[in-house]
């Protein structure tokens, strides 16, 4: 049920913030990409070391501008690294 709530287009930012602490990865992924998630929640999710949520946050227009630029730069650098064998 919480996964469906985290995907609902009219869910409130406050609800998304509360759900962003859920241990289920799919819920946190939904929060990271949801257009109603607020900037502070996205900033916190981008620092999550348990999964690469920062990638989803990088494309969320509600992420603070400097954070989005930083994350998109990280993606660019990762794309430039040669493949290891």
N, C-alpha and C positions, 0 to 999 in steps of 0.2 A: 504494500500500500504506500509506503514512504517513497518508493521509487517512482510511483505514478504521481505523487504530489510534487516530487522534485522536477518532474517533466512538465507539469501543468503550466500553460502560458500565463495564467493570471495569479500565480502564487506570489505572495508578498515577500519582499526582500528580507524581512525579519524572520519569516519561516525558513527561507533558504539559508540564512545565517545559522539558525539552530540546526538544520539538517546537515550543514557542512562539517559537523563534528561526528557524524555517523561513521561507524567502522566499516560499513559496506562500501567498497571502492566505487561501484557503479553510481551510487547516490552522490558521492563527492565529485565524480566526473560530471554528472548532470548539473551540479551546482556551479562548477567551474565554467561551464559553457552557457549557462542560463542567462538570458538578457536582463533579468531582473535582479541578479546578484549585485550587491553593492561593492564598492572599491575596497574597503577594509577586509571584507571576507575574501575577495579575490587575492588580495595581497597575502593574506595568511595561507590560502591554499597553494599559492605559487611556491611557498617555502616547504611544502609537504615532501619529506624525503622518502615516504613509503611508496609513492608512485609519481609519474611525471605529469602531475596536474599543471605544472607551469606551462606546458605546451598548450593546453586548452585555454588557460588564462591569457596567454599571449594574443589570442584572437577574440577575446571578449571585449567589446567596445566600452564596457563599464570599468575595465581595469584602468587604474591611474596611468596617464600618458607616459610618464617616465618609466614605470614598471613595464608597460607593454613594449616600449623601445628596448629596454634591457633584455627582456625575454626574447624578442625577435632577433636581437643581435646574437644571443646565445644560440638560437636556431641556425643562424647564418654560419657561425663559427663551427658548429657541429657538422653542418653540411660540407664544410671545406676540408674537414679532416680526412686523410686518406684511409681507405678501408684496410683493416688489419687482417692478416691471413692466419 
